[in-house]
Amino acid sequence: MSRRTILFIRWGVFILACGFLYVRLARHSDPAAFTELLAARDRSLLWSAMASTFVLMLLNWGIEAVKWRKLVQGLEALSLRRAVAAVYAGTSIGLITPNRVGEFVGRVLFLAPAHRIPGSFATAVGSIAQFVVTVVTGTIAFSLMRAGTWPLDGSPWTSIAGMVLCSVVAGGSLVLYFNPDLLRTLIARLPVVRRWERHAAVLEGFSLKELFAVLMLSLARYVVFTVQFLIVLAAVAGIAPGEALLAVPVAFLISTLIPTVMLTELGVRGSVAVALISPQVSQDQGVFLASTLLWLINIGVPALVGSFILLLARIRSAGE
């Protein structure tokens, strides 16, 4: 990758990320209504909740940096500081791509040019691990949540079909995750990435112990952002953690399975959260605001920081 291309990526991502944040917040906000809602809440509780959520955001992305550093350590030794910078930079590119699939691009820019393609495959392992945790946890929560309503609605078959489908996806993801050689075989059959199949050999270098460790780090991240959502819901919408404990993982599951593009993601996530978490219509606005604030803290702020990191960090070009 030439210096000119890297420079184009840096400024392009910075401009798009800033514009994207502005458009998204402008389209999905009602300042007057939200201000009125927040004014009715305990101010000290709100500030404490926002501060706690922000600290947990740092922990969340810190765990992700440790996980990514572990995944690429067989290719290149990175300091934790550079791994953190790479993760934040990836968030800024992920912001402007469908389902944030572009996160790996920003990360691998921080590797040596020769390691970027195999680094992309290694990064994919971390994404699969996070997907596995989300699907498995969401399926368990969905099963528990729907099982309790069967005597009331008298029609469990739709729920059973949903649970079976989620279980198949979860089981398939687990099999694929713990068999990287199978993943490499599947990659070799995809025309788009077939020419890079030799770089996928990095997938076979992970031991079961390493894969399990990465899965546990993914689970730790999942616990962190679940706690974040419960905190924000309690402070903004007045929903006790126990009331949303099962609904939040299901909301994460559905949001993950629904393909989104940059201008629809917040609307999708907010709508799913309202449908699953809000026990009363009067709390819909609070749930949507909680979802928006969580997105802003967990994605918006890191993406903005990441766009500055992309502008300032030293990124090696192919000629170096």
C-alpha positions in Angstrom: 0.0 0.0 0.0 1.5 3.3 -1.1 1.9 6.4 1.0 -0.7 8.2 -1.2 -3.3 5.5 -0.6 -2.6 5.5 3.2 -3.0 9.3 3.2 -6.3 9.1 1.3 -7.6 6.5 3.7 -6.6 8.6 6.7 -8.3 11.8 5.6 -11.2 10.0 4.0 -12.0 8.0 7.2 -11.6 11.2 9.3 -14.1 13.2 7.2 -16.6 10.4 6.8 -16.5 9.5 10.5 -17.1 13.1 11.6 -19.9 13.5 9.0 -21.4 10.2 9.9 -21.6 11.0 13.6 -23.3 14.3 12.8 -25.9 12.8 10.5 -26.7 9.9 12.7 -27.2 12.0 15.8 -29.2 14.6 13.9 -31.5 12.0 12.4 -32.2 10.0 15.6 -32.6 12.6 18.2 -35.3 14.8 19.7 -33.4 17.2 21.9 -36.4 18.7 23.6 -38.0 15.4 24.5 -34.8 13.9 25.6 -33.9 16.9 27.7 -37.3 16.7 29.4 -36.8 13.0 30.0 -33.4 13.5 31.6 -34.6 16.4 33.7 -37.0 14.1 35.4 -34.2 11.7 36.5 -31.8 11.9 39.4 -28.9 14.0 38.2 -26.3 12.5 40.4 -27.4 9.0 39.4 -27.2 10.0 35.7 -23.7 11.4 36.0 -22.6 8.3 38.0 -24.1 6.0 35.4 -22.4 7.9 32.5 -19.0 7.9 34.2 -19.3 4.2 35.0 -20.3 3.4 31.4 -17.4 5.5 30.1 -14.9 3.7 32.3 -16.4 0.3 31.2 -16.0 1.5 27.6 -12.2 1.9 28.2 -12.2 -1.6 29.7 -14.2 -3.0 26.9 -11.8 -1.8 24.1 -8.8 -2.6 26.3 -9.9 -6.2 26.5 -10.4 -6.2 22.7 -6.9 -4.8 22.3 -5.4 -7.6 24.4 -7.4 -10.1 22.4 -6.3 -8.8 19.0 -2.7 -8.5 20.2 -2.9 -12.2 21.2 -4.3 -13.2 17.8 -1.5 -11.5 15.8 1.4 -12.3 18.1 2.4 -15.2 15.8 2.9 -12.7 13.0 4.3 -9.6 14.7 5.1 -8.5 18.3 3.0 -5.4 19.2 3.1 -3.3 22.3 -0.2 -3.0 24.1 -0.2 0.7 23.3 0.0 0.1 19.6 -2.6 -2.6 19.8 -5.0 -0.2 21.6 -4.3 2.4 18.9 -5.0 -0.1 16.2 -8.3 -1.2 17.8 -9.5 2.4 18.0 -8.5 3.2 14.5 -10.4 0.1 13.3 -13.5 1.4 15.1 -13.4 4.6 13.0 -13.3 2.6 9.7 -15.9 0.1 11.0 -18.2 3.0 11.7 -18.6 3.7 7.9 -19.0 0.1 6.8 -21.9 -2.3 6.9 -22.1 -4.1 10.3 -18.7 -2.6 11.0 -16.9 -5.2 8.9 -14.2 -2.6 8.1 -12.8 -2.7 11.6 -10.1 -5.2 10.6 -8.8 -2.7 7.9 -7.9 -0.1 10.4 -6.3 -2.6 12.6 -4.0 -4.3 10.1 -2.7 -0.9 8.9 -0.7 -1.0 12.2 1.0 -4.2 11.1 4.0 -4.4 8.8 2.8 -4.5 5.1 3.8 -8.2 4.7 1.6 -9.1 7.7 -1.6 -7.3 6.8 -3.3 -10.0 4.7 -2.6 -12.8 7.2 -3.4 -10.4 10.0 -6.8 -9.9 8.5 -7.5 -13.6 8.7 -6.2 -13.7 12.3 -8.5 -10.7 13.1 -11.4 -12.6 11.7 -11.0 -15.3 14.3 -11.6 -12.7 17.0 -14.8 -11.5 15.2 -16.0 -15.1 15.0 -15.3 -15.6 18.7 -17.4 -12.5 19.5 -20.2 -13.7 17.2 -20.2 -17.1 18.9 -20.5 -15.6 22.4 -23.3 -13.3 21.2 -25.3 -16.0 19.5 -24.8 -18.6 22.3 -25.7 -16.2 25.1 -28.6 -14.7 23.2 -30.0 -18.1 22.4 -29.9 -19.2 26.0 -31.5 -15.9 27.1 -34.2 -16.2 24.4 -35.0 -19.8 25.5 -35.4 -18.8 29.1 -37.4 -15.7 28.3 -39.8 -17.4 25.9 -40.2 -20.5 28.0 -41.8 -18.4 30.7 -44.4 -17.0 28.4 -45.6 -20.3 26.8 -48.4 -20.9 29.3 -49.6 -17.4 28.6 -49.6 -17.2 24.8 -50.4 -20.9 24.1 -48.4 -20.9 20.9 -44.8 -21.9 21.6 -44.0 -23.2 18.1 -42.7 -20.0 16.6 -40.5 -19.6 19.6 -39.3 -23.2 19.3 -38.5 -22.6 15.6 -36.5 -19.5 16.6 -34.6 -21.3 19.3 -33.8 -24.2 16.9 -32.6 -21.8 14.3 -30.4 -19.8 16.7 -29.1 -23.1 18.2 -28.1 -24.3 14.7 -26.3 -21.0 14.0 -24.6 -21.1 17.4 -23.5 -24.8 17.0 -22.2 -24.2 13.5 -20.3 -21.1 14.7 -18.7 -23.1 17.5 -17.7 -25.9 15.2 -16.2 -23.4 12.7 -14.4 -21.5 15.4 -12.7 -24.5 17.0 -11.7 -25.9 13.6 -9.7 -23.2 11.8 -8.6 -25.7 9.2 -12.3 -26.1 8.2 -12.5 -22.3 8.1 -9.5 -22.2 5.8 -11.1 -24.8 3.5 -14.3 -22.8 3.3 -12.3 -19.7 2.5 -10.5 -21.5 -0.3 -13.9 -22.1 -2.0 -14.8 -18.4 -2.0 -13.8 -16.8 -5.4 -13.4 -13.3 -3.9 -10.7 -14.4 -1.4 -9.3 -17.5 -3.1 -6.2 -15.8 -4.3 -5.2 -15.0 -0.6 -5.8 -18.6 0.5 -2.2 -19.2 1.3 -2.3 -16.3 3.8 -5.1 -18.1 5.6 -2.5 -20.7 6.8 -2.3 -18.4 9.9 -5.6 -19.9 10.9 -4.1 -23.3 11.5 -1.5 -21.9 13.8 -4.0 -21.4 16.7 -4.1 -24.1 19.3 -7.3 -25.1 21.1 -5.9 -23.4 24.3 -5.3 -20.1 22.4 -8.8 -20.3 20.8 -10.4 -20.9 24.2 -8.5 -18.0 25.7 -9.7 -15.7 22.9 -13.3 -16.9 23.5 -13.0 -16.1 27.2 -11.8 -12.6 26.4 -14.8 -12.2 24.0 -17.0 -13.4 26.8 -15.4 -10.8 29.2 -16.2 -8.1 26.6 -19.8 -9.3 26.3 -20.2 -9.1 30.1 -18.8 -5.6 30.2 -21.1 -4.1 27.5 -24.1 -6.0 29.0 -23.4 -4.4 32.4 -23.1 -1.0 30.6 -26.5 -1.4 29.0 -28.1 -2.4 32.3 -26.6 0.6 34.1 -27.8 3.1 31.4 -31.2 1.5 31.3 -31.6 1.9 35.1 -30.4 5.5 35.1 -32.2 6.8 32.0 -35.3 4.6 31.6 -35.8 3.5 35.2 -35.7 -0.2 34.3 -34.2 -2.4 37.1 -31.4 -4.7 35.9 -33.4 -7.8 36.8 -36.2 -6.7 34.4 -33.8 -6.4 31.5 -31.3 -9.2 32.3 -32.7 -11.6 29.7 -34.0 -9.1 27.2 -30.6 -7.3 26.7 -28.8 -10.5 25.4 -31.7 -11.1 23.0 -31.5 -7.6 21.8 -27.8 -8.0 21.1 -28.5 -11.3 19.3 -31.1 -9.8 17.0 -29.1 -6.7 16.3 -26.1 -8.8 15.4 -28.1 -11.0 13.0 -29.8 -8.1 11.2 -27.6 -6.7 8.4 -27.3 -2.9 8.8 -25.6 -0.1 7.0 -24.2 3.0 8.5 -27.3 5.2 8.6 -29.7 2.5 9.7 -27.8 0.8 12.5 -28.9 3.1 15.3 -32.5 2.9 14.3 -32.4 -0.9 14.1 -30.7 -1.2 17.5 -33.0 1.3 19.1 -36.1 -0.3 17.7 -35.0 -3.8 18.8 -34.2 -2.5 22.3 -37.6 -0.8 22.6 -39.5 -3.9 21.4 -37.7 -6.3 23.8 -36.8 -4.2 26.8 -39.5 -1.6 27.3 -42.2 -3.1 29.6 -44.5 -0.1 29.1 -45.1 2.2 26.2 -44.3 5.2 28.5 -40.7 3.9 28.8 -40.1 3.6 25.0 -38.4 6.9 24.8 -36.1 6.2 27.7 -35.1 2.8 26.3 -34.3 4.4 22.9 -32.3 7.2 24.6 -30.4 4.6 26.6 -29.6 2.7 23.4 -28.4 5.9 21.7 -26.2 6.9 24.7 -24.7 3.4 24.8 -23.9 3.6 21.1 -22.4 7.1 21.5 -20.1 6.0 24.3 -19.2 2.6 23.0 -18.9 3.4 19.3 -19.1 7.1 18.6 -16.4 8.3 21.0 -13.9 5.5 20.2 -14.5 6.1 16.4 -13.8 9.8 16.8 -10.7 9.1 18.8 -9.7 6.4 16.2 -10.1 8.9 13.3 -7.5 11.2 15.0 -5.2 8.2 15.6 -5.4 7.3 11.9 -4.3 10.9 11.1 -1.4 11.0 13.5 -0.1 7.4 13.9 3.0 6.2 12.0 1.7 3.7 9.4 4.3 1.9 7.2 3.8 1.8 3.5 4.7 -1.1 1.2 8.1 0.4 0.4 9.3 0.5 3.9 
